[in-house]
Amino acid sequence: MRQWLIDDRRREKKRYRKFIAGWIRRANKYGGKPKMSVEESLKKLEEDYG
């Protein structure tokens, strides 16, 4: 049960990373600056998911 939970967390984290990357790419494409840099986003991710 616990291992399943950990794996799920990992999957969630990967999905979140992809989402952030895509979001930043989109922002750059349209010339807008994203409010958060990639590093800040990943730092927040680490805080959220431990």
Buried (B, 14 or more C-beta within 10 A) or exposed (E): EEEEEEEEEEEEBEEBBEEBEEBBEEBEEEEEEBEBEEEEBBEEBEEEEE
